[in-house]
Amino acid sequence: MSECIKEECSAPTRGRTLDYAASIYDWLSPLMTFGHEKRMGQIALELLELKGHEKIIDIGCGTGSLTIEAGRKLSAEKGGSIVGVDAAAKMIMLARKKNVEIPQVRFDISAAEQLRYDDETFDFALSTFFFHHIDFELKKTVLNEMWRILKRGGKAVIVDIDTPTNIFGKICAWSGYILFRQEEIRENIKGKLREVMLSSKFGDFKFISSHLGYVSIFVLQKGF
Ligand SMILES: C[S@@+](CC[C@H](N)C(=O)[O-])C[C@H]1O[C@@H](n2cnc3c(N)ncnc32)[C@H](O)[C@@H]1O
């Protein structure tokens, strides 16, 4: 049954939503990334080279820490805004609570595979540690949704579990798979995220950097 809070319900999806972990997510996340998640988020934002006027979507935003961080770099006067979306109502409620003062930041409950935004709405799409929560078919659907809502020339930055590049990365990635019994993590370890990025409407991706031996940062661009 889907979680409902104050008459807002989690969006139906077969993705692995985190309503059950919302209250502990902000201290769990640094544990899972050995405190590196902020740095990786920072790199993702630097790749966007924000001027302040951009429209951004953060997909699978969780409790919204990176969404808010990005929102601070935008200016409402210049028309800049960011929307964080997550299928888990509890995540979105916590994100809204955190964002007390930034008008250009908004949070919506939505399944990433069924976004309700018009074609070519956003300059940038961000997604950190989300793609290992959805299966192969959904990965493709979500990438094609990201492509649809991006403006021509718009970019997507994806940070996620990828094929491990060293022993430490192998231990971390496979431990995650065993601990959570999450097939979607195994797919990423086996290179399926890269495969689906190539077969999506983006048709290509740029590998930017590897972190901790199991997390990669990618940039995808919608052609003109
Ligand atoms: C590991 S968290 C990442 C949160 C945040 N981006 C971060 O970097 O900390 C993955 C998030 O994806 C959400 N999620 C899972 N399936 C989803 C779907 N189909 N649509 C939208 N969000 C989904 C979960 O509820 C969870 O909040």
PDBQT file of the ligand as one rigid body, heavy atoms in Angstrom, charges set to zero:
ROOT
HETATM    1  C1  LIG A 301      19.296   6.510  -2.894  1.00  0.00    +0.000 C 
HETATM    2  S1  LIG A 301      18.020   7.681  -3.023  1.00  0.00    +0.000 S 
HETATM    3  C2  LIG A 301      18.866   9.053  -3.729  1.00  0.00    +0.000 C 
HETATM    4  C3  LIG A 301      18.399  10.361  -3.189  1.00  0.00    +0.000 C 
HETATM    5  C4  LIG A 301      19.219  11.602  -3.599  1.00  0.00    +0.000 C 
HETATM    6  N1  LIG A 301      19.207  11.805  -5.016  1.00  0.00    +0.000 N 
HETATM    7  C5  LIG A 301      20.622  11.513  -3.092  1.00  0.00    +0.000 C 
HETATM    8  O1  LIG A 301      21.582  11.566  -3.890  1.00  0.00    +0.000 OA
HETATM    9  O2  LIG A 301      20.793  11.404  -1.865  1.00  0.00    +0.000 OA
HETATM   10  C6  LIG A 301      17.004   7.107  -4.358  1.00  0.00    +0.000 C 
HETATM   11  C7  LIG A 301      15.653   7.758  -4.381  1.00  0.00    +0.000 C 
HETATM   12  O3  LIG A 301      14.924   7.322  -5.534  1.00  0.00    +0.000 OA
HETATM   13  C8  LIG A 301      13.550   7.265  -5.183  1.00  0.00    +0.000 C 
HETATM   14  N2  LIG A 301      12.841   6.453  -6.184  1.00  0.00    +0.000 N 
HETATM   15  C9  LIG A 301      12.849   5.122  -6.382  1.00  0.00    +0.000 A 
HETATM   16  N3  LIG A 301      12.111   4.781  -7.447  1.00  0.00    +0.000 NA
HETATM   17  C10 LIG A 301      11.624   5.943  -7.951  1.00  0.00    +0.000 A 
HETATM   18  C11 LIG A 301      10.824   6.265  -9.096  1.00  0.00    +0.000 A 
HETATM   19  N4  LIG A 301      10.376   5.325  -9.930  1.00  0.00    +0.000 N 
HETATM   20  N5  LIG A 301      10.534   7.562  -9.336  1.00  0.00    +0.000 NA
HETATM   21  C12 LIG A 301      11.004   8.555  -8.515  1.00  0.00    +0.000 A 
HETATM   22  N6  LIG A 301      11.756   8.295  -7.424  1.00  0.00    +0.000 NA
HETATM   23  C13 LIG A 301      12.078   7.015  -7.146  1.00  0.00    +0.000 A 
HETATM   24  C14 LIG A 301      13.553   6.707  -3.778  1.00  0.00    +0.000 C 
HETATM   25  O4  LIG A 301      12.360   6.968  -3.089  1.00  0.00    +0.000 OA
HETATM   26  C15 LIG A 301      14.771   7.415  -3.189  1.00  0.00    +0.000 C 
HETATM   27  O5  LIG A 301      14.410   8.600  -2.527  1.00  0.00    +0.000 OA
ENDROOT
TORSDOF 0
